[in-house]
């Protein structure tokens, strides 16, 4: 049997090896990208899940954040009581 060298025979040669390496890197990148997307999607779902907050709890949070004034907060409490 005759030896044909790196690129002229039966095998992948240098070009095939580089191509296989690039395919592996792209595949690993896609897997990592998919994991990150799933993690982000799960995080968003957790933040938007329904909670058992009462309207007073929500008003307290809004008042604490400065979204409403004390007068508005007192009026909300009065209206809900």
Phi, psi and omega in degrees: 000142185262138177275128185254001177090190187288317186246353188257013184233218185265090182169181184276328183071193183293317183299318179293322179294318178295318179297318178297320178298316178296320178297319178296317180297317179297318180298314179297320177299318179294321178297314179297317178300318178296319179296317179298317180296318178295321179294318178294318180297318178296322179294318179295319180298320180296321183289333183257014179285146181295143179240173181259042180280138175275163177301326178295319178300318180294318178297320178298318179296316180296321178293319179295326179280349181086014180284333178230157180274173178296321179297317178296318178299313180299321179294320178296315178301317180296316181294327183273346181279000000 
